[in-house]
Amino acid sequence: MKLSVRVIEARNLPAMDLNGFSDPYVRLQLGKQRTRTKVVKKSLNPQWGEEFGFRVEDLKEELLVSVLDEDKYFNDDFVGQLKVPVSQVFDSENKSLGPAWYPLLPKNKKSKNKDCGEILLTIYFSLNNSFIDLNWNDDHGSNSPLRSFNGPSNSTSPVRTEEIASSKEEKPYSQKSLAGRIAHIFNKHSDTASTSSLEAPEIAGFEVYDSKSDDQSSSDTFEEVMRTMESKDQGSEVPSNLPGGVVLDQLYQIAPPDLNSLLFSPDSSFYKSLADLQGTTELQLGSWKFEDGGEILKRVVTYIKAATKLVKAVKATEEQTYLKADGKVFSVLASVSTPDVMYGSTFKVEVLYCITPGPELPSGEQCSHLVVSWRMNFLQSTMMKGMIESGARQGIKDSFEQYANLLSQNVTPVDSKELGSNKEQVLASLQAEPQSDWKLAVRYFANFTVVSTIFMGLYVLVHIWLATPSTIQGLEFVGLDLPDSIGEFIVCGVLVLQGERLLRLISRFMQARVQKGSGDHGIKAQGDGWLLTVALIEGINLAAVDSSGSSDPYVVFTCNGKTRTSSIKFQKSDPQWNEIFEFDAMNEPPSVMDVEVYDFDGPFDEATSLGHAEINFLKSNISDLADVWVPLQGKLAQACQSKIHLRIFLNNTRGGNVVKEYLSKMEKEVGKKINVRSPQTNSAFQKLFVLPPEEFLINDFTCHLKRKMPLQGRLFLSPRIIGFHTNLFGQRTKFFFLWEDIEDIQVVPPTLSSMGSPIIVMTLRPGRGMDARHGAKTQDEEGRLKFHFQSFVSFNVAHRTIMALWKARSLSPEQKVQIVEEESETKSLQTEESGSFLGLDDVSMSETSFLTELFNGGELDRRVMEKVGCLNYSYTPWESEKGDVYERQIYYRFDKHISRYRGEVTSFQQKSPLSDKNGWLIEEVMTLHGVPLGDYFNLHLRYQIEDLPSKSKGCNVQVFLGIAWLKSTKHQKRITKNILKNLQDRLKDIFSAVEREFAER
């Protein structure tokens, strides 16, 4: 008998990490059988939606469900657990529990976290005869999740029948064994134990019933199954790409349903052609079947993968599940298990196929966008996790290169660059909805207010025409006729109010008529540079704020301080615009464009916002914006799920000298030469922060990010963003925000708490930069984030560069003049750099390869540094920064023989090969803490290690020293002399210790 457990979701889990979140996963155990779910990153309310199966041998067992928080470098943190007796599930109605919420309990009463959250589970017995195997060996996938099956067999196993029949001879209600319980299930209406011969037909009948239901679902054609899925779709979102990476991202000249049929239809020959290409044998494609009451569509594909240089031919089982199929968007998750490979029971490879409609082609044909991503789902923890993932990554990459080549032979791929070049053709196809003034007037004035006002006015006019003149009475005189009763007074008041409303409607209509759509309501762009063109196509589900149940929407686009306004569409919730807007050419590419949808209430009334959105050009690919539906934010928009359809094009008309021209302009502001970075460096920078290709790196600085504890890393500056990245002992911190997000930049003078270094404080505008809030030190009451950066190696250069880029992007001309005046009144920090050469004798007893071990972070490095008086010596691994350039960080304390103050040292080292490849160049920036006046300067060391051609076992070491003064002091000469003397003696001790180590070997 099989116990099925569906892990759906959890809520209100405690935060186990310092970032205020957890990385939870669920571990299930029944007896010796164990399995686990995937890990959901940074969530306190995770959703899994995974199902697992366990073989039950004893009803006295308990199902242990544990929720844990994944930790990369330490033991996983325990969150909570619960125990469910198997007998409780068996004795429940329909042999099923749930779906139900279960409270998670701590390990013991002494635990700090008493409230561990809740988990939603469905636990039930699966009574299909395919699982009733009392002699099932434990090796048959007891650790793997529940898999779908092609259907039960058509004949009952004789062994199983005999076991079930023989078990009936025992007392039906006194049996506690699994066989007895099963016999009781199928024989609860029998009176004697001698009717075992009737058991086989009964079981066979049960089996035939299941087989018929399966045949019925599998007999439908693939098109009918897709129509069924489309009818059941509830508008769920498209699944996001899996974290392992994207292995295929391509547009194809084919409709999405046709591409879905080509890839996943059982009648398609694509899978067989792919198997022949990759050398896969024994391919068996299962039919698509509905499970869980028709909610899930699955199929199983089995095959034998061809042998490679590292792995022999292995059998693979691939379970494919449709996550979404609404007729336009198709998403399939494939879970591949290879239990025969080494550690194969500990992981599964998951691949996500997403097919979405692409931009419309100039020819009018449909286009599909196929994105394939993957990840490793480790069911059990293993020390070989890194090696397994690395091998799988290479295998996935090679496999989908062949997949893409074969698909390109069947379907024509579309180049996204060609779509951009056909911008004029795409925009030319837009035609504004023709609307005459009479149709607008009829639609606008056909309401109760206008009709009632006209009716009352006509009624009064007819009354005046038919009424006879009345005699003058009361306070009346000739020419003045006052109301003679309260009723007449009320009627006059109503007429005045209705007339006022009618006049306001006429005025509002005349104003709105001026903004009637003309097909191209935007202003033509002027100048050379970055040209932004926006096509407003349509809107859907816009909020209704008028009494008529609709609205009069129009859209305002804002980019770099310039606005473009669309025409007004009267009395429509799903308006059609088809209007084009162009912004004047900009010197730098824009960062964001704000989109605001308003309801027109007249020329003098405040417009009501129907929703807003922000187009971030740094977080979106330009090709993806060529045809995009933008969901609107705001209470009204989110309640109605409002969206607008845009086509956005951004291109540069200046050519390829943009980078050099921009750097030349910035050099004048900074006052220092700025070098153009190599394509490899720019590519690594773009990949690090996931930036578009047009963004380029200007400069980067080593500094500390001050939060609770200073965190050393690198600050990256580009025309549109400022980003920070660090990788300290494997813990990565990465964020960026826009220059436009910065409201103010201040410099805090050096203090003892800042280790004697000036601090640059960047204050963002309210509500901006929320993606980077984990790097902020504080957040004020108005929602402003404050970022603190300190300990720059060259503070003046960093500060000047930051201010120049900020002024260029976000300040108005008046603000720039004000900052220049303020800077002219204040004195800047003085910095002096002194450089000297420490001449050391040739280290004749050491080879270059042996000497470089001093900087490789090995045993020699630690042993030598401890011998020369460095306590608590620790370092990070070398990491490749770009090409052959590597970086690492070092920390240690001085022994009392070196400094009686026993100060601390943090240093940053960079290693690169010499130009002739005969040695290494190692550059080090050293910061002293806890030493008098140590916060006034930084030490720069340069080690140049070269082979000696005259000596077979010798090398030459030259060390250069530079002192960067952060603050001026009258003791600079004396400090410099002291540093030169002590550092020269210390370096000689270090290399002498290396020579002794070399001689001992």
N, C-alpha and C positions, 0 to 999 in steps of 0.2 A: 504494500500500500504506500502511496506517495502523499506526503504532506507538502502542500504548496503554500508559499508565503509570498505575498506581494507587499513590498516596501514602497509606500506611496510618497509620503512627505513627513516632515517634522516641523514643529513651530516652537518659538520662544526658547531656543537653546541658549545656554549661557555663553558669553564671549570668552574664549580660551586664549586668544592671541592679543598681543599688545595693540594691534590696530582696531580693536573693538569688534572683531568678527571671529569666526571659526571656519575651519576647513573640514566639515563633518563627513563621515561615511559610516555605514552600518555594517557590523559584523554579526553573522548568524551562525549558531552552532547547535547541532542536534547530535548528541553522542560524540562520535569521532568525525562527523561530517562538518566541514566548515566552508563558509563562503562569505563574500563581502560585496558591497555595492561600489559604485564609482564614488569619487571624491568631488564634492561640490565646493568650489572655492569661495571664500569670503561671504558666508551666508549664515544667518541665524534662523532662517526659515527655509531650509533646503527642500528640493523636490527631486526624488529619484525615479519613481515609476518603474522599478525593476521587480522581476518575479524569479523566485528560486524554488527548487524542488528538493526534498529530502526523502530518503527511504526510511520507513518506520519499521523497527523490529520489536519494540517494546512500548506499550502504551504508558508505562511508568516514567518514560523519559520526559525531559523538559526542554523546550526550545528557548535558548538563551539569545536574546537580542541586545546587542551592545552598540552604543553610539560613541564614536571616538573622533578626536580632532587630529588630523594628520600633521606631523612635524617632520621636516626633512632631515634634521640633524640630531634630534633627540627622540626618545620614546614618544609614541603618540599619546596625547592626553585623553584621559577617560572623561566622558561627558555624562553618561547615564546608561542604565540597563533595565531590562525587565525579563521575567521568566514566565513562560506560558506552558502549563502541563499539556502534553499531547492528549491525555484522557479528557481534558476539558473540551478540546476541539471535537473529539470523537463523540462525546455525549451531547453536544449542542445540537440544535435543530438544523437539519440539512447538512450536518457534519461541517459546519462553516461558522467562523467568527468574523464579523465585520462586514464592510470596513468600519473600524472603530478606533477611537483615539485612546492610547495607553499612556499613562504618566510614566516618565523615566525616573528611576530611583538611583540614589548614590550607592557607592560600593558598600559603605558602612555608615554607622551613625555619626562617626567623627568627621565626616567629609564637610568641607566648608560650604559647598554648593548644595543646598537642600532642594532648591527648585531647579530641576534638570531639564525642564521642558516636556513636550509630548511628542508622540510618534503615531502616525496613522498606518495601520496594518490591516491586511486581509489574510486570514489564515483559514484554510479549508483542506479537506481530504479529497483527492482525485481518485474516483473509484473505477476508472477505466481499466479494463482487464489487461491492457498492455503493461500496467505497472504492478500487477499482482504476481510477483515472482519472489517466493520466499527464499530461493537459493541465489538471489542476485549477488554477484561478487561485489566487494567494496571498491573495486577498481573501475567500475563502470560509471565514471563521471560523478562520484558523490560530492565532489567539491565544485562542480560547475553549476551555473544557473539553469533554471528550467528552460528546456528547448522545445520547440514545436515539433510535432511528429506528422508524418504523411498520412497516418490513419492506422487503426488497429488491423490485425490480420483477420482473415476470414475464417479461420479455424481455431478451435480452442486447444490449447496445449494439453495433452493427456496427463502430463505430470502435474500440472496445476489443478486439473479436474480431480485427480486422485487425492491430492493433498487437501483440497477443499471438502471433498466428499468424506474423507476419513475423519476430518476434524469435526464433522457433524455428530459423530458417535459420542462425543463428550456432552456434558450438560451445557445447554445453551447459555445460561446466565451466570454460571460459575467460572467460565473460562476467562482468563486474563491474557492469554497469548494472542498474538496477532492473527494466527490462523483461526482461532476460535471466534474472534470478532468478525472476521470475514465470512466465516460460515454462517454466523448469526444474521449477518446482513442479507445474504441470499436465501436463507432458509427460515426466515422468521415466521412464515405462514405454514410451515410443515409441522406435522404432529409426531412423526416418528423419525428415527435415524435410518430407517431402511429404504428411504426414497432417494438414495444417493444417485440412482440411475437417472432420476429426473433432473439432476442438477446441470448436467451438460447442456441439454436444450435450453435451460433457463439462461445460462451464461451466454450461450450462442445467440439467443435472441437479443440479449443486451448488446452484444457485439455487432450484430447486424444492424441494429438501430443506429448506433454511432456511425457505422460505415455508410449508411444511407445518407445521414446528415452531412457527412464529409463529402460524399460524392456529389451531393446537390450543390454545395458551395464551390466545388472544384469544376463542376460541369459548366458553370457560367463562363462566357468568354471574357477575355481580359478587358474589353471595352465595357461590358456590363458590370464587371467588378469595379472599374474606375467610376462609372456613373453612380454606383451604390456609395462609394467613398465620397463622391462629390455631394450627394444628397445628405450625408451625415456630417459634413464639415460644418463646424460652428464658428468659423472665422478666426481660428487660432493663428498666432504669429508664426512666421517662418523660423525654424530653428537656427540658432547662431552657429557659426563655424566651430568645429571642435578644436581644442587648444593645442593639439599636436602640430598643426600647421595645414596650410592649403597646398595640395599637390596638383590641382588642376583648376584653372580659372579662365574660361574661354567662352566667347560668343559664337553661336552657330546659326546658320541660315536655315532654320527649321522651327516650326511651331512647338511650343512646350509639350502638348499632348503627344505629338508625333515623336519627339525625342524621348519622352517617357516610355512609349511603346517600343522604340528601338532598343532601349537599354534594359527594360525589365519585363517585356512581354514574353511568355513562355514560347510563343511561336517565332520570336526573333532569332535570327542566326548570328547575332552579334556575339553572344557569349561563346558559341562554338568556335567562331573565327578567332576570338581572343584566346581561347584555350589552345587552339592549334598554334597560334603565334608564340605563346609562352611555354609550350611544351606540357601543358596540363592534360592529364589523362583521367579516364573514368568519370567524366563530368555527368552529374545527374541533377537536373533542374526540377525541384518540387513544384507542385501547383500552388497558386495563391489561395489561402484559406482564411476565413474569418474566425477569430477566437474571442473569448471573453464576451460571449453574447453578441458577437458581430461588431465589436468596437475596435478590434485590432486585426489588421490584415498582415499575414506573415507567409513566408515560404522558406524552405530549407534547400540549400545548394551544397552538394558534396562533390569533392574532387581530390585528386592527388597532385600536389604541386611538384613541378619538376625540380630535380636536384640542382643545387648550386655548388660553388667552390667550397662553401662552409657548411651547408646543411644538405643532408640526403633528402630524397623524395619522401614527403610526408603527406598523410591524409588530413584534409581540412574540412571543417563543417562551417558553413556560412549561413547564418540566420538573418534574413532580410525582413525588415518591418517598415511599413509605410507610416510615417509620422504625419504627413499632410498630403492630401490630393483633392484640390478643389476645382480641378479643370484647367487652372492656369498655373498654379504652383504645385510642384511635386517634390517631396522630400522622403528619402529612403535611408534608413540606418541599417548598415550591415555589420554584424558581430561575428568575427572569424575566430574560431578556436582550433588550435593545433596541439592536441594533448600528447602527441607522440614525440614532439621535440623536447629538448632539455628544458625543464622548468615550464613546460607547456600548460600544466594545470594551474599555474599561478597567474596567468594573464590572458586577456583577449584583445585582439586588435579590432577597433571599431572605426568604420568608414562611413561618412555622411555624404550622400549625394543630394544636392539641392538644384532643382531646375526652376528658374523663374523667367518671366517674360523679359526680353531685352528691349533696347530702344528700337523704334520703328526704322526700318531701312529706307533709304531714298527710293528704292523701287516699289515700296509699299508692301513688301513681303514681311512676314513675321520673323522674329529673331528670338532665340533662347539663350539664356545665360546659365551655364553649367559650372558649379563650384563643388569641388570634392575636397573634403578635409578629413583628418584622421586623429586618433589618439590611442594611447595604450591604457587599458582598463585592468589594473592589477587586482586580482581577486584575493591574493595573499601577499604579504610583504616578503621580500627576498633581497639578499645582498647583491644579487646580479641585476638589479633593476636598471641601472645605468647602461650596462652592456646590452641587455635585452632591448631596451628602447633605441639605442644607437643602431643595432643591427636591423630592427624593424623599420627604422626611418629610411635606411638605405634601400631596403627591399621594397618598401612602399614607393619610394621615388622611382626606382628602376621599373617597377611594374606599371605605374601610371604613365610613364613616358611611352611605353608600348601601347597602353590603353588610349592615350591621346592621339598617337599616330594612326592607329586603326580607326578611331572614330573620325579623324579628319579625312580618311579615305571614303567613308560612308556619308558624311555630312560636310558641307562646305563651311569652314570656319570664317568668322567675320573679324576683321582687324578693327580695333577700337579707334585707331588713328584715322582710318577712312571715314568713320562716323563723324569725327570732329571736323574733317576737311569738308564734309558735306553739310555744314551748318546752314549755309545759305539755302540749300535745297530743302532741308527740313523746315526751316522757318518760312520759306516761301509757300509751303503747303498749308500754312495756317490761314484760316479765313474767319473773320469776325462774323458773329451772328447778325444778319441784317435786321434792323429794327426801325420802323418808321415812327414818326412823331405821334401819329394817330394811335398806333398800337400801344406805344408807351403810355399815352394819355388814358386810353381805355383801361389798361392794366392798373394804372396808378390810381385813377379816380373811381374805379368800380368798387366802392366800399360803402358801408352803412352810413358813415358820417356825411359823405357828399350827397348820397341819395336822399337822406332824411332832411338835409338842409335845403336842397332844391324843392323837395315836396312841401316843406313848411313855408318856404318863400312863395311858391306858387299859390298855396292855400291862402296866405295873407293877401296877396295881390288880388286874387279873385274876390276875397271878402271885401276889400276896399272898393272894388269896382261895383259890386252889387249893393253895398251899404249906402244908405241915404245920409246926407250931412246932418250932424247932430247940432243941437243948439249949444251956444257957449254957456258954460256953467262952471262954478267953482272959481279957480284962479286962472282959467283959460282966457286967452284973448285971440284976436284974429291972426291966423297963421301958426298958432301953437295949440296942438290937440294932445292933452295929457291923458293917460289911462284913467278910465272911470271906475275900475275895480281891481282887486288884488289879482284876479285871474289874468286881466289884460297886462298887468305889470309883469307877471311871471312869464307870459308869452313873449313879451318884448325882450326880457332878459335872455331867454333861451335863444331867440333869434340873433341877438348880438353875439352871444358866445358861439353859436354855430357858424355865424358869418365870419368871426375871427378865425376859427379853425379852418374854414374853407380857404380864406385868404392865405393862411400859413401853408396849407397844402399846395396852393398854386405857386407861392414863392419858392417852396422847396422843390417842386417839380421843375421850375424854370432854371434854378441853380443846378440841379442834377442833369438837366438836359444838355448843359454846356459840356459836361463830362461824359457824354454818351460815347460808347466805344466806336472807334474808327478803324479798327484792324491793326493799327500801329500807333498806340497812344503814347509811346515813349518818346524821348528826345534823342536825336541822332548823336552818336558819340563823336568827339573831336580829339585830335592829337594822336601821338604815337606812344605806345607803352602797353600796359596790360588792359585789354579791352574785355569788359564784362557785358554779356548779353543775356537777358532773362526773357523767356517766353512764358507767359501766364496762360495756361490752357483752360483749366476748369477747376471747380471746387465741388465737394460732395458733403452732404450732411452738415451744412452750416447751421448754427444755432438760430432759432426763430425767436426774435425779441419783440416783434410787432404783434398787435392784437389780431392781425390777419393770419398769424401762424407761419409767417415767413420773414424775410429780412431784405434790406437793400444793401448788399455787400459791395465793398471795394477794397483793394489791396494796396498797401504802401510798402515799397522796398527801400531800404536804407543801407548804403554801403559807403564807407569812408566819408561820412558826413553829407553825402548827396542822396536825395530822395527821388523816387519815381512813383507816381500814383496812377492806378488803373481807373477805368471808367466805373460807373455805378450800374449795377444790375438790379432792376426793380422787382420786388416781390418774388424772390427766388431763393431756394435753399440749395439748389444744385446748379449754380450759374455757369455759363459758358462764356469765356472772355476771348481767347485766341488773340492776345495782344503781345506785342514785343516791346521790350524796354532795353535801352542801351545807356551805359554809364561812360562818362568821359574817361579817356585813357589815363591810367594811373602809373606813376613811376615804379611802384612796387606792387607785387600781387596782393590782392585784398586778403584779409584773414577771415572775416565773417561778413555775412549779409543778414540783416534783420528783416523779417517778413511779418507784417501786422495786417490782420483782416479786421475792418471796421464795418459797422452798420451806419448808414447815412441817416442822420436825423435833422438835416437842415443846415443852412450856412452858419447859424449862430449857436446851435446846440452842441454840447460836447459829445463827440462820437463814442459809441459803445463798442468795445473791443469784442470781437467774436473769436479771437484766438491769435496766437503768435507763434513764430518758429524762428530758429537760427540756423543758417546754413554755414557750417564751419568748413572752409576750404582746406584746412590742414588735416581734418579727420575724415575727409571724403575724397574719393578719387574723382578727378574731373570727368572721366568717362562714365562713371556711375551717375553723375548729375545730368547727363545728356537727356535723360527721361526719368523723372523721379516723382513719386508721390510723397509729399511732406506732411506728416501728421502734425496738427496744430496743438499747442499747449494752452493751458488756461482752463478754468472751471467749466465754462460753457462748451468749449471745444472738446475737452476730454469726456464730458457727459454725452455729447452727441457723436463722438469719434469723427470729428471733422478732419478733412484732408484737402489739400490743394495740389494740383498737377502742374509741375514746372519742368521747363527745359532750360538748363543753364550751361552757358559756354564761356570759357575763360581762356584767352590766348594772348600771346605776346607778339606785337607787331614790330618790335625793335630789332629782332635778330639775336645773335649769340653773344653779344658783348654786355649783357645785363650785369653779370657778376663783377666784371672789371670796373664798369662805370659806377656801380654801387659802392665797391670798396674804395675807389678813388674819392668819392664824396665823403665816406666815413673817415678816411685818413685825415682829411682836413679838420674834422670835428674832434677826432681823438688826439691828433698831433703825433701819431706814430705810424710807421709803415705796417700795413696789414697784408700778409701774404695770401695768395689764392691757394686754397686747399686742393689737394689732388682729388681726382674722381673717386678713388678708393676710399679716401677719408670721408668725402661727402656721402658716398653710398652707405658706409658704416653708420654715419650720423643719422641718415634718413631711416635706416633699418632699426636703429636703437629706439627712436621715438615714433616710429611708424608715420613718417612724413611723406608728402608727395614729392615727386622728382624735382620740382622747381625750387624747393627749399635747399639752401646751401649753408654750410657752416662758416661763420666769420671768425670766431675765436673761442677758446675754451681755457678755463682757469682752474687750478687746484684750490680748493677751499673747504671750509667746514660748514655744514648745515647745522644750525643751532636749534635744537628742540629741547627735550629734557637733558639729553647728553649730546655733545658735539659729534657729528658724523662726517668723516672726511670723504670727499668725493670730488667730482668735477662739474663745473658750471659751464654749460654750452650756450653760446649766443649765436643767433641767426637773425635775418631781417624781420621775422614775424614772431619768434618765440624765444623764451629763455627757459632752459631745461637743466635739470640736475639729475645726476646718475652716480650711484655708488654700488659697489659689490664688495661688502666687507664680510669675509669669512662665509661666502655663499649667500648672505642675506642681501638681496637686491632692493634698492630704493630708487624709484624712477618717477619723475613727473615733469610736466612743463605747463606753462601758461603763456598767454599772449601779452605782447607789449601794451596793447590797448587796454588790457585788464588792470594795469598798474595805475593807481591813483596818485601815489606819492612815493618818492625814494628819499630816504634820509640816511645820514652817516652818524653813527653813535661813536663818540670818542673812545679810545682804548680804556678798559677798566681791568681790574684784577679778575673779575668773573669771565671776561672775554679773552683771558690769557694774553693781555696786552696788545690785542689786535683790534683795529677799527672794525665796526660792524655795519654792513649795508642792510638797512631795513626796507623791504619792499611791501607796501600796503596796497592791496588790490581793492577794486571797487566793490560795493556791496553786492553779494550774490555771485561774483565772478570767480573763476578758477576753482570751482568746487571739485573738479577731478583731481586737483593737486592738494587738497586739504590735509592729506596725511603728512605733507612736508611742512606745513605751517606751524609756527611756534604758538601763536594765539589767534583767537577770533573774537572781535569785539561784539557788542550788543547789536550793532547794525549789520552784522554779517560780513565784515571786512576781515580778510585773512592777512596775516603778517608773517613774512618770511625773513629770517635772519641768516645772513651769510657773513663769515669772518675768516680770518687766517689766510688771506690771499698772499701768494708768494710775491706778487708785484701789485700792491694795492692800488697805486695811482693809475696804472694802465687799465686795470680791471674796472675801476670806478669811472674813468673817462669814457671807456668803451660802452659801459652800461648806460651812462647818462646820454651819450650821443645817440645810441640806438633808440632809447626811450623817447627822446625829444623828436627824433625823426618820425616815429610812428604814431604817437598818441597825444602830443601836445599841440595846442593851438598857437598861432604866432604870438599872441599876447602872453601866453604862459612861457614861451621860450624866452622872450625879452625879459620877463620877470626873473627867470632862473639865472640868466646871464648877469643881471644886475646884482643878484644875491651872491653869486660866485665871485664877482669882482670885489665884494666887500669883505669876504672871508678869506682867511689864509689857508691854503692847502697844506696837506701834510708834506713834510720834507723827507725825501728818500735819497740815500746815497748808496752807491754800489761800489765796492772795492774788490778788486780781483788780484790774486797773487798766485804764484806757482810754487808748489811744494815739490822740490826735486828729491826724488828717492832713488837710491841705487837700484841697479837691475836686480831682479830676483832671479838669480842664476840657477837656483835649484828647483824651480817650479815650472811646469809646462802651462801653457795657456789654458788647456782643457781642465787641468787640475785647479788652477787658480780661480777660474770662473765658478768652480763649485762653492767658493766663498759667498757667491751671490745667488746661488741656485735654490736656497732654502732647504738644503739637505742637512745631514748630520754634521758635516764639516763646518757649515755656516753657524750652527748653534754652538758647537764645541769651541770654536775659535772666539766667538763673541763673548761667551761666558768666561773664557780664560783672560780676556782683556778687561773684565770688570763690568759686563753688561748683564744686569739682573732681569729676571722675568722676560727674557727675550722671546718675542713672538712676531710672526709675519704672516701675510696672506700669500696664497700661491700666485705665481706669475700668470698674468692674463694677457692675451694678445689684444693690443689696442688697434693696431693697423699693420698688416703685413708682418714684418720681422720685428716690430717694436712691441715690447712687453712691459708691463707695469706691475708693481706690488707696493704694499705698505708695511712699515716696520714700527714696532714699539718696544722700548726697554727702559730700565732705570739705571742710573749711574751707581757704581759701587763707591763707597766712601773714600777709596784710594784715588778715584778720579776727580770727584767733586765732593767737598764736605757738605754741600747742600743736598746731595743725592737727588738731583733733578730727574725729570722724565724727558724722554725723547720720542717724538713721532716724526717719522720721515717717509718720504715718497720717492721711490726709485723707478727709473725708466731705463730699459736695456735695449740696445740696438746694435747690429753688427757694423763694423767699420766699412768704409767704402770699398777697400780692397779685399774684404772678407778674411783678413788675417788676424782678426781680433774682435774685441767688443768695446763698446762705449757705454758706460753706465753713468747716468746723471742722477744726483740725489739732492732733494730739498729737505733740510733738517730743521725742525722747530724744537726749541728748548723750553721746558716748562718747570717752574719751581726754582729757577736760577735768577739771582738778582740781575735786572735789566735784560733778562732773556726774552722778554716780549718786545724789545726794541729792534730785534734783527732776526733774520733767517739765514741759515748757512746753505750755500750751494756748493756741492762737490761734484767733480767730474773725474771718473776713473777711465783711463785709456789703457787698455791691455792689448799688447801686440806681440806676435811671435818674433824671436830673434833668429834671423837667418844664419848667423855665425855659430849659434849654439843649438844642438839638437834637443836639449832639455832645458830650455831657458826662455824667458819672456821679459818684456820691458813694461813697467808700470809707471804711468805718469798720473799725478793727481793734481787737479786744479781746484782752487777754493775761491768762492765769491761770497761776500757778505752784503745782503740786501737790508738796508736800514729802513725800518718802518717808521721810526720816530728819531728825531735828532737829539743828541746829547753831547756835552762837552768832553765826555770820556771816550769818544769813539776811537782815538788813536791807541789809548791804553788797552781797551777791550780787544781791538784788532790784533795788537801784539800778543796779548795773552792767548787768544784763540789760535793764532798761527803756531806758537810754540807748543801748546798742549796738544793740538790736533796733529802736528807733525810727529811728536813722540808717540802718540796713540796709534797712528797709522803704521809706523815702523814696527810697533809691537804686534799689530795685527798680521802684517806680512811675514814677520819673523816666526810667528806661530804657524802660519801656513807652510813655511819652509820646513819647520820641524816635522809637521805632519807628513809632508812629502817625503822627507828623508826616512821616516819610519816605515813607509810603504815600500 
